[in-house]
Amino acid sequence: MSYRAGVGPGLRYLGVEPGPPHITCDGCGLRINLPEDRRPPAWFLNGKAAPGWSVKRHDDGRRTDMCVACRARPPS
């Protein structure tokens, strides 16, 4: 899962598109916008998966987070 903080239009010149804070599924790319008026959710700060999502930790320190739909999909 990628977590992106909310960004205003001031960083567009660096190639950063403005938008609200959001998370993105590592499987299908599903994007879920988060409330703009709060700090990152506690589950994110605690290193847990989003509610209903799954997290797999890899030996090299990476993690893979999957949304509900990807979590239910059988591995290929």
The first five atom37 places (N, CA, C, CB, O) and aatype in JSON, in Angstrom:
{
  "aatype": [12, 15, 18, 1, 0, 7, 19, 7, 14, 7, 10, 1, 18, 10, 7, 19, 6, 14, 7, 14, 14, 8, 9, 16, 4, 3, 7, 4, 7, 10, 1, 9, 2, 10, 14, 6, 3, 1, 1, 14, 14, 0, 17, 13, 10, 2, 7, 11, 0, 0, 14, 7, 17, 15, 19, 11, 1, 8, 3, 3, 7, 1, 1, 16, 3, 12, 4, 19, 0, 4, 1, 0, 1, 14, 14, 15],
  "atom_mask": [
    [1, 1, 1, 1, 1],
    [1, 1, 1, 1, 1],
    [1, 1, 1, 1, 1],
    [1, 1, 1, 1, 1],
    [1, 1, 1, 1, 1],
    [1, 1, 1, 0, 1],
    [1, 1, 1, 1, 1],
    [1, 1, 1, 0, 1],
    [1, 1, 1, 1, 1],
    [1, 1, 1, 0, 1],
    [1, 1, 1, 1, 1],
    [1, 1, 1, 1, 1],
    [1, 1, 1, 1, 1],
    [1, 1, 1, 1, 1],
    [1, 1, 1, 0, 1],
    [1, 1, 1, 1, 1],
    [1, 1, 1, 1, 1],
    [1, 1, 1, 1, 1],
    [1, 1, 1, 0, 1],
    [1, 1, 1, 1, 1],
    [1, 1, 1, 1, 1],
    [1, 1, 1, 1, 1],
    [1, 1, 1, 1, 1],
    [1, 1, 1, 1, 1],
    [1, 1, 1, 1, 1],
    [1, 1, 1, 1, 1],
    [1, 1, 1, 0, 1],
    [1, 1, 1, 1, 1],
    [1, 1, 1, 0, 1],
    [1, 1, 1, 1, 1],
    [1, 1, 1, 1, 1],
    [1, 1, 1, 1, 1],
    [1, 1, 1, 1, 1],
    [1, 1, 1, 1, 1],
    [1, 1, 1, 1, 1],
    [1, 1, 1, 1, 1],
    [1, 1, 1, 1, 1],
    [1, 1, 1, 1, 1],
    [1, 1, 1, 1, 1],
    [1, 1, 1, 1, 1],
    [1, 1, 1, 1, 1],
    [1, 1, 1, 1, 1],
    [1, 1, 1, 1, 1],
    [1, 1, 1, 1, 1],
    [1, 1, 1, 1, 1],
    [1, 1, 1, 1, 1],
    [1, 1, 1, 0, 1],
    [1, 1, 1, 1, 1],
    [1, 1, 1, 1, 1],
    [1, 1, 1, 1, 1],
    [1, 1, 1, 1, 1],
    [1, 1, 1, 0, 1],
    [1, 1, 1, 1, 1],
    [1, 1, 1, 1, 1],
    [1, 1, 1, 1, 1],
    [1, 1, 1, 1, 1],
    [1, 1, 1, 1, 1],
    [1, 1, 1, 1, 1],
    [1, 1, 1, 1, 1],
    [1, 1, 1, 1, 1],
    [1, 1, 1, 0, 1],
    [1, 1, 1, 1, 1],
    [1, 1, 1, 1, 1],
    [1, 1, 1, 1, 1],
    [1, 1, 1, 1, 1],
    [1, 1, 1, 1, 1],
    [1, 1, 1, 1, 1],
    [1, 1, 1, 1, 1],
    [1, 1, 1, 1, 1],
    [1, 1, 1, 1, 1],
    [1, 1, 1, 1, 1],
    [1, 1, 1, 1, 1],
    [1, 1, 1, 1, 1],
    [1, 1, 1, 1, 1],
    [1, 1, 1, 1, 1],
    [1, 1, 1, 1, 1]
  ],
  "atom_positions": [
    [[0.85, -1.17, 0.0], [0.0, 0.0, 0.0], [0.89, 1.22, 0.0], [-0.96, 0.01, 1.21], [1.89, 1.28, 0.7]],
    [[0.5, 2.15, -0.78], [1.18, 3.43, -0.77], [0.3, 4.43, -0.04], [1.5, 3.92, -2.21], [-0.9, 4.5, -0.29]],
    [[0.89, 5.19, 0.86], [0.17, 6.26, 1.53], [0.72, 7.57, 0.98], [0.31, 6.19, 3.1], [1.93, 7.78, 0.98]],
    [[-0.15, 8.41, 0.52], [0.26, 9.72, 0.02], [-0.44, 10.79, 0.84], [-0.08, 9.88, -1.49], [-1.66, 10.79, 1.0]],
    [[0.36, 11.69, 1.36], [-0.21, 12.82, 2.1], [-0.92, 13.74, 1.12], [0.9, 13.6, 2.89], [-0.62, 13.74, -0.07]],
    [[-1.88, 14.51, 1.63], [-2.56, 15.48, 0.8], [-1.59, 16.53, 0.3], [0.0, 0.0, 0.0], [-0.73, 17.0, 1.05]],
    [[-1.73, 16.91, -0.97], [-0.83, 17.87, -1.59], [-1.66, 18.94, -2.28], [0.14, 17.17, -2.59], [-2.6, 18.64, -3.01]],
    [[-1.29, 20.19, -2.05], [-1.95, 21.3, -2.74], [-1.31, 21.54, -4.1], [0.0, 0.0, 0.0], [-0.38, 20.83, -4.48]],
    [[-1.81, 22.53, -4.84], [-1.31, 22.78, -6.19], [0.11, 23.34, -6.25], [-2.23, 23.71, -6.87], [0.67, 23.43, -7.34]],
    [[0.69, 23.71, -5.12], [2.01, 24.34, -5.13], [3.16, 23.44, -5.56], [0.0, 0.0, 0.0], [4.23, 23.94, -5.89]],
    [[2.97, 22.12, -5.55], [4.05, 21.2, -5.94], [3.89, 20.64, -7.35], [4.14, 20.06, -4.96], [4.63, 19.75, -7.76]],
    [[2.92, 21.14, -8.08], [2.69, 20.64, -9.43], [3.92, 20.81, -10.31], [1.49, 21.36, -10.06], [4.18, 19.98, -11.18]],
    [[4.69, 21.88, -10.1], [5.88, 22.12, -10.92], [6.94, 21.03, -10.73], [6.48, 23.48, -10.58], [7.85, 20.9, -11.55]],
    [[6.84, 20.26, -9.64], [7.76, 19.14, -9.41], [7.19, 17.82, -9.94], [8.06, 19.02, -7.92], [7.82, 16.77, -9.79]],
    [[6.02, 17.88, -10.54], [5.39, 16.68, -11.07], [4.5, 15.96, -10.08], [0.0, 0.0, 0.0], [4.07, 14.84, -10.34]],
    [[4.22, 16.6, -8.93], [3.35, 16.01, -7.92], [1.93, 16.54, -8.14], [3.86, 16.33, -6.47], [1.68, 17.74, -8.0]],
    [[1.02, 15.64, -8.48], [-0.36, 16.05, -8.72], [-1.06, 16.36, -7.4], [-1.12, 14.97, -9.5], [-0.94, 15.6, -6.44]],
    [[-1.8, 17.47, -7.35], [-2.52, 17.8, -6.13], [-3.66, 16.82, -5.87], [-3.07, 19.22, -6.21], [-4.21, 16.23, -6.8]],
    [[-4.0, 16.66, -4.62], [-5.11, 15.79, -4.26], [-5.14, 15.54, -2.77], [0.0, 0.0, 0.0], [-4.22, 15.92, -2.04]],
    [[-6.2, 14.88, -2.32], [-6.33, 14.58, -0.9], [-5.41, 13.43, -0.49], [-7.8, 14.23, -0.56], [-4.9, 12.72, -1.36]],
    [[-5.19, 13.25, 0.82], [-4.42, 12.09, 1.24], [-5.15, 10.81, 0.8], [-4.2, 12.1, 2.78], [-6.38, 10.76, 0.81]],
    [[-4.38, 9.8, 0.42], [-5.0, 8.56, -0.04], [-4.06, 7.37, 0.14], [-5.41, 8.69, -1.49], [-2.85, 7.52, 0.31]],
    [[-4.67, 6.18, 0.09], [-3.9, 4.94, 0.08], [-4.19, 4.24, -1.24], [-4.26, 4.02, 1.31], [-5.25, 4.43, -1.83]],
    [[-3.23, 3.44, -1.7], [-3.36, 2.74, -2.97], [-3.03, 1.26, -2.75], [-2.44, 3.37, -4.05], [-2.02, 0.94, -2.12]],
    [[-3.86, 0.37, -3.26], [-3.66, -1.07, -3.14], [-2.46, -1.49, -3.98], [-4.93, -1.84, -3.58], [-2.3, -1.03, -5.11]],
    [[-1.61, -2.36, -3.43], [-0.45, -2.86, -4.16], [-0.85, -3.89, -5.22], [0.55, -3.48, -3.2], [-0.05, -4.19, -6.11]],
    [[-2.06, -4.42, -5.13], [-2.5, -5.42, -6.1], [-3.13, -4.81, -7.34], [0.0, 0.0, 0.0], [-2.63, -4.99, -8.45]],
    [[-4.23, -4.1, -7.15], [-5.01, -3.6, -8.29], [-4.88, -2.09, -8.51], [-6.45, -3.94, -8.11], [-5.35, -1.57, -9.52]],
    [[-4.27, -1.39, -7.58], [-4.13, 0.06, -7.73], [-5.33, 0.85, -7.24], [0.0, 0.0, 0.0], [-5.39, 2.06, -7.45]],
    [[-6.29, 0.19, -6.59], [-7.45, 0.89, -6.05], [-6.99, 2.03, -5.16], [-8.37, -0.08, -5.26], [-6.11, 1.85, -4.31]],
    [[-7.57, 3.19, -5.35], [-7.21, 4.37, -4.56], [-8.39, 4.73, -3.66], [-6.81, 5.57, -5.48], [-9.52, 4.85, -4.12]],
    [[-8.1, 4.91, -2.38], [-9.13, 5.33, -1.42], [-8.68, 6.64, -0.79], [-9.37, 4.24, -0.32], [-7.63, 6.72, -0.15]],
    [[-9.49, 7.68, -0.99], [-9.18, 8.98, -0.4], [-9.48, 8.95, 1.09], [-9.99, 10.1, -1.1], [-10.46, 8.34, 1.53]],
    [[-8.64, 9.62, 1.86], [-8.8, 9.73, 3.31], [-9.21, 11.15, 3.66], [-7.48, 9.34, 4.04], [-9.0, 12.07, 2.87]],
    [[-9.81, 11.35, 4.84], [-10.22, 12.7, 5.23], [-9.02, 13.66, 5.24], [-10.88, 12.66, 6.63], [-7.93, 13.32, 5.7]],
    [[-9.24, 14.86, 4.72], [-8.16, 15.85, 4.61], [-7.89, 16.59, 5.91], [-8.49, 16.83, 3.54], [-6.82, 17.18, 6.08]],
    [[-8.83, 16.57, 6.81], [-8.72, 17.42, 8.0], [-8.13, 16.69, 9.2], [-10.06, 17.97, 8.35], [-8.26, 17.18, 10.33]],
    [[-7.49, 15.55, 8.99], [-6.94, 14.78, 10.11], [-5.52, 14.34, 9.8], [-7.82, 13.56, 10.41], [-5.06, 14.41, 8.66]],
    [[-4.85, 13.88, 10.83], [-3.53, 13.28, 10.64], [-3.71, 11.88, 10.09], [-2.71, 13.27, 11.97], [-4.84, 11.39, 10.04]],
    [[-2.63, 11.19, 9.68], [-2.79, 9.83, 9.17], [-3.49, 8.94, 10.19], [-1.42, 9.23, 8.81], [-3.34, 9.14, 11.4]],
    [[-4.27, 7.96, 9.72], [-5.01, 7.09, 10.62], [-4.09, 6.3, 11.55], [-5.88, 6.12, 9.82], [-2.94, 6.03, 11.22]],
    [[-4.61, 5.93, 12.72], [-3.83, 5.19, 13.72], [-3.33, 3.87, 13.16], [-4.67, 4.95, 14.98], [-2.2, 3.47, 13.45]],
    [[-4.15, 3.17, 12.35], [-3.7, 1.89, 11.81], [-2.47, 2.08, 10.93], [-4.83, 1.22, 11.0], [-1.58, 1.22, 10.91]],
    [[-2.39, 3.18, 10.21], [-1.21, 3.45, 9.38], [0.01, 3.74, 10.25], [-1.48, 4.62, 8.42], [1.09, 3.2, 10.01]],
    [[-0.16, 4.59, 11.24], [0.95, 4.95, 12.11], [1.45, 3.75, 12.92], [0.52, 6.06, 13.06], [2.62, 3.71, 13.3]],
    [[0.57, 2.78, 13.18], [0.95, 1.58, 13.93], [1.49, 0.46, 13.03], [-0.24, 1.07, 14.71], [1.8, -0.62, 13.52]],
    [[1.59, 0.72, 11.73], [2.13, -0.28, 10.8], [1.18, -1.42, 10.48], [0.0, 0.0, 0.0], [1.61, -2.49, 10.08]],
    [[-0.12, -1.19, 10.66], [-1.11, -2.23, 10.4], [-1.76, -1.99, 9.04], [-2.18, -2.27, 11.51], [-1.56, -0.95, 8.42]],
    [[-2.53, -2.96, 8.6], [-3.27, -2.83, 7.35], [-4.52, -1.98, 7.57], [-3.66, -4.23, 6.79], [-5.01, -1.87, 8.7]],
    [[-5.02, -1.38, 6.51], [-6.28, -0.64, 6.58], [-7.39, -1.62, 6.95], [-6.6, 0.09, 5.23], [-7.27, -2.81, 6.65]],
    [[-8.47, -1.16, 7.58], [-9.56, -2.06, 7.95], [-10.07, -2.86, 6.73], [-10.72, -1.26, 8.57], [-10.44, -2.28, 5.71]],
    [[-10.09, -4.18, 6.87], [-10.53, -5.06, 5.79], [-9.43, -5.46, 4.82], [0.0, 0.0, 0.0], [-9.62, -6.39, 4.04]],
    [[-8.31, -4.79, 4.85], [-7.19, -5.09, 3.96], [-6.28, -6.11, 4.62], [-6.4, -3.81, 3.59], [-6.37, -6.34, 5.83]],
    [[-5.4, -6.73, 3.83], [-4.42, -7.66, 4.38], [-3.02, -7.09, 4.15], [-4.55, -9.07, 3.74], [-2.81, -6.31, 3.22]],
    [[-2.08, -7.49, 4.99], [-0.7, -7.05, 4.85], [0.21, -8.27, 4.88], [-0.31, -6.03, 5.97], [0.04, -9.16, 5.71]],
    [[1.18, -8.29, 3.98], [2.19, -9.35, 3.97], [3.54, -8.66, 4.11], [2.13, -10.22, 2.65], [3.88, -7.76, 3.34]],
    [[4.31, -9.09, 5.1], [5.63, -8.52, 5.33], [6.68, -9.43, 4.7], [5.91, -8.34, 6.85], [6.63, -10.65, 4.86]],
    [[7.61, -8.84, 3.98], [8.64, -9.58, 3.28], [9.95, -9.54, 4.09], [8.86, -9.01, 1.86], [10.15, -8.65, 4.91]],
    [[10.82, -10.51, 3.85], [12.08, -10.62, 4.59], [12.98, -9.39, 4.41], [12.83, -11.86, 4.15], [13.77, -9.08, 5.29]],
    [[12.86, -8.72, 3.29], [13.72, -7.56, 3.02], [13.15, -6.25, 3.59], [13.93, -7.41, 1.54], [13.68, -5.18, 3.31]],
    [[12.08, -6.35, 4.39], [11.51, -5.16, 5.02], [10.34, -4.54, 4.27], [0.0, 0.0, 0.0], [9.64, -3.69, 4.81]],
    [[10.13, -4.97, 3.03], [8.98, -4.44, 2.28], [7.69, -5.02, 2.83], [9.11, -4.77, 0.77], [7.7, -5.99, 3.58]],
    [[6.6, -4.41, 2.45], [5.29, -4.93, 2.79], [4.38, -4.78, 1.59], [4.71, -4.22, 4.03], [4.55, -3.87, 0.78]],
    [[3.42, -5.68, 1.48], [2.44, -5.65, 0.41], [1.07, -5.62, 1.05], [2.58, -6.88, -0.55], [0.71, -6.51, 1.82]],
    [[0.31, -4.58, 0.74], [-1.05, -4.43, 1.28], [-2.05, -4.63, 0.16], [-1.24, -3.04, 1.95], [-1.91, -4.07, -0.92]],
    [[-3.07, -5.43, 0.44], [-4.09, -5.73, -0.56], [-5.47, -5.31, -0.07], [-4.08, -7.23, -0.9], [-5.82, -5.52, 1.09]],
    [[-6.24, -4.71, -0.98], [-7.6, -4.29, -0.66], [-8.49, -5.51, -0.47], [-8.17, -3.36, -1.77], [-8.04, -6.64, -0.66]],
    [[-9.72, -5.3, -0.12], [-10.67, -6.39, 0.14], [-10.83, -7.28, -1.1], [-12.03, -5.83, 0.56], [-10.83, -8.5, -0.98]],
    [[-10.96, -6.68, -2.28], [-11.16, -7.46, -3.51], [-9.92, -8.3, -3.83], [-11.47, -6.52, -4.7], [-10.06, -9.48, -4.16]],
    [[-8.74, -7.74, -3.73], [-7.5, -8.49, -4.02], [-7.26, -9.56, -2.96], [-6.3, -7.53, -4.09], [-6.75, -10.64, -3.27]],
    [[-7.62, -9.26, -1.75], [-7.46, -10.22, -0.65], [-8.3, -11.47, -0.9], [-7.86, -9.58, 0.69], [-7.87, -12.58, -0.58]],
    [[-9.49, -11.3, -1.48], [-10.4, -12.41, -1.74], [-10.02, -13.18, -3.0], [-11.81, -11.91, -1.86], [-10.46, -14.31, -3.18]],
    [[-9.21, -12.58, -3.86], [-8.82, -13.22, -5.12], [-7.79, -14.32, -4.84], [-8.25, -12.16, -6.12], [-6.83, -14.08, -4.1]],
    [[-7.97, -15.52, -5.42], [-6.99, -16.57, -5.19], [-5.65, -16.2, -5.83], [-7.49, -17.92, -5.75], [-5.62, -15.54, -6.87]],
    [[-4.53, -16.61, -5.22], [-3.22, -16.29, -5.78], [-3.04, -16.92, -7.14], [-2.1, -16.75, -4.84], [-3.54, -18.01, -7.4]],
    [[-2.32, -16.23, -8.02], [-2.12, -16.76, -9.38], [-0.79, -17.46, -9.51], [-2.21, -15.65, -10.42], [-0.46, -17.96, -10.58]]
  ]
}
